[in-house]
Structure formats: C-alpha cells, structure tokens
C-alpha cells in the first residue's frame, strides 16, 4: 500500500487513485438514479400508472443483487482497474436505451439492465483498500463511498433543471442520455490513470472466484443460509411482476423464473462445495482462518443502511411532492437533502471508526438509524416543510455514517477476498432495497419508515455478536511466502 500523508487536496499517488475512484462511483450512481427525479415527466410521456412507476423503481435495484456478487468476484480475479473501466463503458448502453425508449416494456428492460451499474461501488472498495493503510482505511473508504454516493443527489438536483433547459417533452431524454455519455467517457479516463496497487505491492487474488471461501464446517452452512435472502429477493421481484402484482409477466413465465432461481441456487451450493470441500477432511491452519460471522453481521447492517438509502432515494421526491404538494423540480431539490449528507456523513462514519473502534461506532450509528426512521414515520402534511427536511437530513446522517463504518470493516476481514466480501455485503443492501420498496407498494409512507426502523433494531442486535478486528491477517504471495497485513493498532 502507498505511504505518505493523507492530503485531501493532493492529486498524486494514493490520493489520485482515491479521487478518480470516487468520481467513477459518482458517475455510476448518477446513471443508476437518473430516472428518480424525472419520474413525473416520464410518467406523463408514457401515461404510466402508479403501479408501473413502482415497478421501475424495483427493477432498478433488482439486478444489482447478483451483479455485486459477480463484480466482486471479477474484481478479485482481474483487478479493479479493468473491471471498473469495463463496467462504466458497457452500462452506458442501457442508459442510452432508456433515454430512447418508446414503451413501458423498453423502459423496464433498460432499467433492469441498468441495475448492473450499481455494482460499481464494490470495485472501488477493493481499489481503495490496496492503496491505504488500516489507520486511514475507514476515512478513505468513507470519502470514496460518501462522495461517490453523492451522484444520486447530484442527479436529483441537476437533472430536472437540465430537462427544463433542454425543453420540450423530450427534455428528460437528453438529461438521461447525458449521464450515459459521462459514463462512457470516464471509462477511458479511469483506465488510463490508475493502477491496481502501488508500485512494488502484491495484488492478492482469490484462490477461486467460483464461490466465497470459508474456513470452518459451520461457516460452510452459514454461508449457504446467508445466500437464501438474495434468492428470496429475486423471487419477490418475480412475484411483483406476475399477474398478482403489476401483470408485466404471464404466470407461466414467472413460474419458469421461480424454477430457474431454484436451479441457480442448487448450482451455487455445488460451487460452494467444490471450493470448500477440503475443510471437511483437512482443517484450515489457524493463521489463515477468518470468521464468516463477521461477514454475516455486515450483510445485515448494510441491508438496513444502504438498503434503506436506495429505497428512500427512489421514493423521497414523490413523498415530498405528495405530502406537501410541491412541484416535481422543487420536490427533487428538497429530497436531494437526504443524499446530500453523503458528502460528510459517510466519510465521518469512516473517520470515527478509524479512531474510536469499528464495533462501538457501528453500535452508536445503528441505534441512531433506528431513531431517525422512527421520526421520519411521524412526518405528515401538518409538519413545516423545513422541519421535514431537517428530519430527513438527520436520519440520513446515521444511515450514511453507518455505511461508512460498515465498509471500514469489510477490507479488514480477508484481503484477497475483499471484492467478494464487499460484493455480498453490497448485494444485501440491494436485498434491503427490494424488500423495502415492495413493502412500500403495500403500505403508506409512515408504515414504510417504521418498518425500516424495526430492521435497524434487528441489525443492532446482530452487531452485538460481531468481533472487533484486531492484529493482522495473513496472505500468501505467489512465491509461497506469507505477508502479514495490519488490520488494527498493535
């Protein structure tokens, strides 16, 4: 990893990599959520029903569940430089498709495909972990995540204005298409200006990217159990698109999807077995062991933090518009206050975690998260708009600081598997989003916020079982020698 001072205003060495990585993440989020602040215009252009709008919101986060797992594996195998650049370039295509769509089906297909760009976050987690030491890692990952996450706020704040500037019924199309062009151009910028590791450092690659490695028999079964919610979320999406939901797909097609998910789950269990079967006959040396329990707790926490952020970002403009009778442009600008907090709160969560410990920080932030969403559940039209905005921003601080604290832990579990661990944790964020948005389709806004508060309490209880990272983790170089990597102060 790179040495030297942590100078936020520098654009050389590790700081250059950090800045270019958050910019890449910023663009992925701007593309991923370019539709949310323009939903009213899109709804009018196509005459969409409220059910169809909610379907687009769910489709937008669905594919990101398997995508983050896949991208995490590819990152551990091929390195973040080429994977990030490729993702930015390839995902500009469905962005252009969405801008040019002329039917709801085309909108839905393009939005579904665009869910893949939401996996970009995972790549940068591995990239940043290669360049920064453990005592700066939380802060660096927080800046990467927080400033990159701000892409959704930038979309909410700028795209409605851009659409008005372009003018006409197709103004929203030009605004969406512009974000696709940004993604395509930056793919080449990123590839030309970063490297996977500092000069002389080793990029530790996962032994097998077919499935996550575990180091005990109990963790083998624990991993399989933790896979189930991801498949359940995809099944939930299929049900939502069935005749029982919005009737986008015929029942035989939905039944085929259910069968396909079962087959895919069985195949993945087999892959997990193939990668880990040796642990049943030969114990893993203690030096190379890690506890999968750590990963599982982070998954649950990210379900509540990032899952709720994705869901709230998607619905908040409509919430403010309907609750306080605001115009789409004003509602989008007001709702952007929630995501605006990413600029400071997520880096703040990482910074606090670096200095006060990973677990204590997460406990405090998760408790604040539960209280914040409980307060949001009380907001109605009798509240002054400014007070509702303050409540949203306060809640957002705990949500995004919690995300920063989660990913201050992820790279400290097992370096060569950072991409896969980040991918699974990130996927749980999307499982949370699909779950929360599906809940939203059945309940009012107040109940929606209260459901999130309850899941935050569940996350707090799970966090009590997580162990504080300490000491060092061991990784094996290609020549067979062992490198010890610090994960906490000695």
Secondary structure, 3 states (H helix, E strand, C coil): CCCCCCCCCCCCHHHHHHHHHHHHHHHHHHHHCCCHHHHHHHHHHHCCCHHHHHHHHHHHHHCHHHHHHHHHHHHHHHCHHHHHHHHHHHCHHHHHHHHHCCCHHHHHHHHHHHHHHHHHHHHHHHHHHHHCCHHHHHHHHHHHHHHHHHHHHHHHHHHHHHHHHHCCCCHHHHHHHHHHHHHHHHHHHHHHHCCCCCCCCCCCCCCCCCCCCCCCHHHHHHHHHHHHHHHHHHHHHHHHCCCCCCCCCCHHHHHHHHHHHHHHHHHHHHHHHHHHHHHHCCCCCHHHCCCHHHHHHHHHHHHHHHHHHHHHHHHHHHHHHHHHCCCHHHHHHHHHHHHHCHHHHHHHHHHHHHHHCHHHHHHHHHHHHHHHHHHHCCCCCCCCHHHHHHHHHHHHHHHHHHHHHHHHHHCCCCHHHHHHHHHHHHHHHHHHHHHHHHHHCCCCHHHHHHHHHHHHHHHHHHHCCCCCCCCEEEEECCCCCEEEEECCCC
